[in-house]
Amino acid sequence: MAIYYSQVLATGGGIPDRVVTNDYFNYLVEDADNWIFSRTGIRERRFAAHDESTSDLATKAAKSALERGNIDPAQLDCIIVGTSTADMILPSTACMVQKNIGAANAFAFDMNAVCSSFVYAVETADNFIRSGKYKKILVIGADTYSKILDFQDKTTCPLFGDGAGAMILGATEERKGILQSLIKSDGKGWELIQVPSSGSRKPITADTITLRENTFKMEGKKVFVFATDVIPQIIEEVTAKAGMTPDQLDHIIPHQANVRIIDFISKKLGIPKEKFLLNLDRYGNTAAASVGLALDENLRNGVIKAGDRILMMGFGGGLSWGGLLIQC
């Protein structure tokens, strides 16, 4: 019986045109550029236009990947969109993308593991392919957090940007592509990252809007502790499962949340910071899009080369976290 692996056939990215520098937030804090950069490593981010949605950015990333891989949308068996800022509660954003790219033969659905959504979606696609039932799957991580931020909260609104990253996986009998993976959750921490009034638990009303409960909330200090605890676990556990050590990795693509987290992990594990591929200085935290965008960017600019072993990591609300070991 054939053993299948999920080969990375192509990647793509989709970002809005509007660039928002740190100076935009001078209304919140004096010398915002220095204040934000010194705490996060972020200089600027992209915000979607008023009439631009998550499905629009996801579609842009999908078309980019299809074009780069010279893949006919009709060949896709499945589309998975990882997002926590879907166009609407229903239907799925993935079905909108399916229509937009003309992938008539693909079934489509969304996954929400907040900033871990892309990793969770790739893990799901990998298992679909390994089953032997499906041959080509499009995975997209996409978010438009500018639509849900509280722009009076200086601890959260400068952190995020909008974007989408796409990956097309194809079945191969050669041992390459997704080599190992790990995904985990801890529901005891669900309250640390949330939009309180956004669903059936507390439906949106005039009162919840007045209280800004329909916007993003995060307990930043506790999330920092969580991230610095689980990231070393991801690196050590995934490499151990693959029979490797962390120093054998060519690159690490972490969730692009805060450069202080990366600095901490680099020192703790003795991994040179140069191995961490970062773009949060230009895009901020793009949530589900972050690792997919960074992968696409570094494949396009030649930093990642054929045969390189890359560990991609996500962590976020739920709480959720996970890692993917990929050989391109």
C-alpha positions as CSV (number, residue, x, y, z in Angstrom):
1,M,0.0,0.0,0.0
2,A,1.4,3.4,-1.0
3,I,2.5,5.8,1.7
4,Y,1.7,9.4,0.8
5,Y,3.4,12.7,1.9
6,S,2.1,16.2,1.5
7,Q,4.5,18.1,-0.8
8,V,4.4,21.9,-0.9
9,L,3.5,22.6,-4.6
10,A,3.2,26.4,-4.3
11,T,2.7,29.2,-1.9
12,G,1.1,32.7,-2.2
13,G,0.4,35.8,-0.3
14,G,-2.2,38.5,-0.2
15,I,-1.9,41.8,1.6
16,P,-3.9,45.1,1.5
17,D,-2.5,48.2,-0.2
18,R,-2.9,50.5,2.8
19,V,0.3,50.8,4.9
20,V,-0.2,52.0,8.5
21,T,3.0,53.2,10.2
22,N,3.4,53.5,14.0
23,D,2.9,57.2,13.7
24,Y,-0.8,56.5,13.1
25,F,-1.1,55.7,16.8
26,N,0.3,59.1,18.0
27,Y,-3.3,59.9,19.2
28,L,-2.9,57.1,21.8
29,V,0.7,57.5,23.0
30,E,3.4,60.1,22.6
31,D,6.2,59.1,20.2
32,A,4.2,56.0,19.1
33,D,6.9,54.8,16.7
34,N,9.5,54.4,19.4
35,W,7.0,53.2,22.0
36,I,5.6,50.4,19.8
37,F,8.9,49.3,18.1
38,S,10.8,49.1,21.4
39,R,8.1,46.8,22.9
40,T,7.2,44.7,19.8
41,G,9.6,45.1,16.9
42,I,6.8,46.4,14.7
43,R,7.3,49.5,12.5
44,E,4.2,49.2,10.2
45,R,1.3,47.0,9.2
46,R,-1.3,46.7,6.5
47,F,-5.0,47.5,7.0
48,A,-7.7,46.3,4.7
49,A,-9.9,48.9,2.9
50,H,-13.4,49.5,4.2
51,D,-14.9,47.3,1.5
52,E,-12.1,44.7,1.6
53,S,-12.8,41.5,3.5
54,T,-11.0,38.4,4.7
55,S,-12.2,36.4,1.7
56,D,-10.8,39.1,-0.6
57,L,-7.3,38.7,0.9
58,A,-7.6,34.9,1.0
59,T,-8.6,34.9,-2.7
60,K,-5.6,37.1,-3.6
61,A,-3.3,34.6,-1.8
62,A,-5.0,31.6,-3.5
63,K,-4.6,33.1,-7.0
64,S,-1.0,33.9,-6.3
65,A,-0.3,30.3,-5.3
66,L,-2.2,28.8,-8.2
67,E,-0.4,31.1,-10.7
68,R,3.0,30.4,-9.1
69,G,2.4,26.6,-9.2
70,N,0.8,26.7,-12.6
71,I,-2.2,24.7,-11.1
72,D,-5.7,24.6,-12.5
73,P,-8.2,25.4,-9.8
74,A,-10.3,22.5,-11.1
75,Q,-7.6,20.2,-9.8
76,L,-8.2,21.1,-6.2
77,D,-10.0,18.6,-4.1
78,C,-10.4,20.7,-1.0
79,I,-10.0,24.3,0.3
80,I,-9.4,25.0,4.0
81,V,-9.4,28.6,5.3
82,G,-8.0,29.1,8.7
83,T,-9.4,32.4,10.2
84,S,-10.9,34.0,13.2
85,T,-12.3,36.9,11.3
86,A,-14.5,35.2,8.8
87,D,-16.5,37.5,6.4
88,M,-19.6,36.5,8.4
89,I,-20.8,33.9,10.9
90,L,-22.1,31.9,7.9
91,P,-21.5,30.7,5.3
92,S,-17.8,29.8,5.4
93,T,-15.2,32.1,4.0
94,A,-13.7,29.1,2.2
95,C,-16.9,28.7,0.1
96,M,-16.5,32.3,-1.0
97,V,-12.9,31.7,-2.0
98,Q,-14.0,28.6,-3.9
99,K,-16.4,30.7,-6.0
100,N,-13.8,33.4,-6.5
101,I,-11.1,31.1,-7.9
102,G,-13.4,28.8,-9.8
103,A,-12.5,25.6,-7.9
104,A,-15.7,23.8,-8.8
105,N,-14.5,20.4,-7.7
106,A,-13.3,21.3,-4.2
107,F,-15.2,21.0,-1.0
108,A,-14.5,23.9,1.3
109,F,-14.7,24.8,5.0
110,D,-13.2,27.1,7.6
111,M,-11.1,26.3,10.7
112,N,-10.7,28.6,13.7
113,A,-7.8,28.1,16.1
114,V,-7.2,31.9,16.2
115,C,-3.5,32.6,15.4
116,S,-2.8,28.8,15.2
117,S,-5.4,28.4,12.5
118,F,-3.0,28.0,9.6
119,V,-1.0,25.3,11.4
120,Y,-4.2,23.5,12.3
121,A,-5.5,23.7,8.8
122,V,-2.2,22.4,7.3
123,E,-2.3,19.5,9.8
124,T,-5.8,18.7,8.7
125,A,-4.9,18.8,5.0
126,D,-1.8,16.7,5.5
127,N,-4.0,14.0,7.1
128,F,-6.5,14.2,4.2
129,I,-3.6,13.6,1.8
130,R,-2.0,10.9,3.8
131,S,-5.3,9.0,3.7
132,G,-4.8,8.6,0.0
133,K,-8.3,10.0,-0.7
134,Y,-7.3,13.5,-1.8
135,K,-4.4,14.7,-4.1
136,K,-4.4,18.5,-4.0
137,I,-5.5,20.8,-1.2
138,L,-5.4,24.5,-0.9
139,V,-4.8,25.8,2.6
140,I,-5.1,29.5,3.5
141,G,-4.5,31.4,6.7
142,A,-6.3,34.8,6.5
143,D,-7.4,37.5,8.9
144,T,-8.5,41.1,9.0
145,Y,-8.0,42.1,12.6
146,S,-8.3,45.8,11.8
147,K,-12.1,45.0,11.6
148,I,-12.3,43.9,15.2
149,L,-9.7,45.9,17.1
150,D,-10.5,48.4,19.8
151,F,-8.7,51.5,18.6
152,Q,-8.8,53.0,22.1
153,D,-6.8,50.1,23.6
154,K,-3.1,50.9,23.1
155,T,-2.1,47.5,24.4
156,T,-3.6,45.6,21.5
157,C,-4.6,47.8,18.5
158,P,-1.0,48.6,17.4
159,L,0.0,44.9,17.3
160,F,-2.1,43.7,14.4
161,G,-2.2,43.9,10.6
162,D,-4.2,42.2,7.9
163,G,-3.1,39.6,5.4
164,A,-3.4,36.1,3.9
165,G,-0.9,33.3,3.2
166,A,-1.7,30.3,1.1
167,M,-0.1,26.9,0.5
168,I,-1.0,24.2,-2.0
169,L,-0.2,20.7,-0.9
170,G,0.0,17.7,-3.3
171,A,0.3,14.0,-2.7
172,T,3.7,12.4,-3.3
173,E,5.3,9.1,-2.4
174,E,8.6,10.8,-1.9
175,R,9.4,11.6,1.7
176,K,9.3,15.4,1.5
177,G,6.9,18.2,2.4
178,I,5.2,17.9,5.8
179,L,7.5,15.5,7.7
180,Q,6.2,15.9,11.3
181,S,3.6,18.0,13.1
182,L,2.2,18.7,16.5
183,I,-1.0,20.5,17.5
184,K,-2.3,21.1,21.1
185,S,-5.0,23.0,23.0
186,D,-5.6,24.1,26.5
187,G,-9.2,25.3,27.0
188,K,-8.5,26.4,30.6
189,G,-6.9,29.6,29.1
190,W,-9.8,30.5,26.7
191,E,-10.5,33.8,28.4
192,L,-7.0,35.2,27.7
193,I,-7.8,36.0,24.1
194,Q,-11.4,36.7,23.0
195,V,-14.0,38.9,21.4
196,P,-16.6,38.7,24.3
197,S,-19.7,39.8,22.3
198,S,-19.5,38.1,19.0
199,G,-21.6,34.9,19.1
200,S,-24.3,33.0,21.0
201,R,-22.7,33.4,24.4
202,K,-23.2,37.2,24.4
203,P,-24.9,38.4,21.2
204,I,-24.0,41.8,19.9
205,T,-26.3,44.5,21.2
206,A,-26.2,48.3,21.5
207,D,-25.0,47.9,25.1
208,T,-22.1,45.5,24.2
209,I,-21.1,47.9,21.4
210,T,-21.1,50.8,23.8
211,L,-18.9,48.8,26.2
212,R,-16.6,47.8,23.2
213,E,-17.3,44.1,24.0
214,N,-17.6,43.4,20.3
215,T,-13.8,44.1,19.9
216,F,-10.7,42.1,20.5
217,K,-9.4,41.6,24.0
218,M,-6.1,40.0,25.2
219,E,-4.3,39.7,28.5
220,G,-0.9,40.4,27.0
221,K,1.4,39.6,29.9
222,K,-0.3,36.2,30.5
223,V,-0.1,35.4,26.7
224,F,3.6,36.3,26.7
225,V,4.2,33.7,29.5
226,F,2.1,31.2,27.6
227,A,4.0,31.7,24.4
228,T,7.5,31.5,26.0
229,D,6.4,28.3,27.6
230,V,5.0,26.5,24.6
231,I,7.3,27.6,21.8
232,P,10.3,25.6,23.3
233,Q,8.0,22.6,23.6
234,I,7.1,22.9,19.9
235,I,10.7,23.1,18.8
236,E,11.9,20.3,20.9
237,E,9.0,17.9,20.5
238,V,8.6,18.2,16.7
239,T,12.3,17.9,16.1
240,A,12.5,14.9,18.4
241,K,9.7,13.2,16.6
242,A,11.6,13.6,13.4
243,G,14.8,12.2,14.9
244,M,16.5,15.6,14.7
245,T,17.8,18.2,17.1
246,P,16.9,21.9,16.9
247,D,20.3,22.9,15.6
248,Q,19.7,20.8,12.5
249,L,16.9,23.1,11.4
250,D,17.7,25.4,8.6
251,H,15.0,28.0,9.4
252,I,12.3,28.6,12.0
253,I,9.2,30.5,11.1
254,P,7.4,31.5,14.3
255,H,4.0,33.1,14.6
256,Q,4.9,36.8,14.1
257,A,3.6,38.2,17.4
258,N,6.4,40.0,19.2
259,V,10.1,40.2,18.7
260,R,10.6,40.0,22.5
261,I,9.2,36.4,22.4
262,I,11.7,35.4,19.7
263,D,14.6,37.0,21.6
264,F,13.6,35.1,24.7
265,I,13.4,31.7,22.8
266,S,16.6,32.3,20.9
267,K,18.5,32.8,24.2
268,K,16.7,30.0,26.1
269,L,17.4,27.3,23.5
270,G,20.7,28.7,22.2
271,I,19.3,29.0,18.6
272,P,20.9,31.9,16.6
273,K,18.3,34.6,16.0
274,E,19.3,34.5,12.3
275,K,17.5,31.2,12.0
276,F,14.1,32.9,12.8
277,L,12.5,34.3,9.7
278,L,10.6,37.5,10.7
279,N,8.5,40.0,8.9
280,L,6.5,41.5,11.7
281,D,8.4,44.7,11.4
282,R,6.5,45.3,8.2
283,Y,3.3,43.5,8.7
284,G,2.7,43.2,12.5
285,N,0.8,40.3,13.8
286,T,-1.4,39.0,10.9
287,A,-2.9,36.3,13.1
288,A,-3.7,33.2,11.0
289,A,-1.8,34.6,8.0
290,S,1.5,35.2,9.7
291,V,3.5,32.0,9.1
292,G,2.1,31.4,5.6
293,L,3.0,34.9,4.6
294,A,6.5,34.5,6.0
295,L,7.0,31.2,4.2
296,D,5.8,32.6,0.9
297,E,8.0,35.7,1.2
298,N,11.2,33.7,2.0
299,L,10.6,31.2,-0.8
300,R,10.2,34.1,-3.2
301,N,13.3,35.9,-2.1
302,G,15.4,32.8,-2.1
303,V,16.2,32.7,1.6
304,I,14.5,29.2,1.7
305,K,16.1,26.8,-0.8
306,A,15.2,23.4,-2.0
307,G,15.9,20.8,0.6
308,D,15.8,23.2,3.5
309,R,14.1,22.0,6.7
310,I,11.8,24.6,8.2
311,L,9.9,24.5,11.5
312,M,6.7,26.6,11.3
313,M,4.9,27.4,14.5
314,G,1.6,29.0,15.6
315,F,0.2,29.9,19.0
316,G,-2.9,31.8,20.0
317,G,-6.4,31.8,21.5
318,G,-8.1,28.8,22.7
319,L,-5.5,28.4,24.0
320,S,-3.9,26.7,21.0
321,W,-0.5,26.0,19.6
322,G,1.3,23.7,17.1
323,G,4.2,23.2,14.8
324,L,5.0,21.8,11.3
325,L,8.3,20.4,10.1
326,I,8.5,21.0,6.4
327,Q,11.2,20.1,3.8
328,C,10.8,22.1,0.7
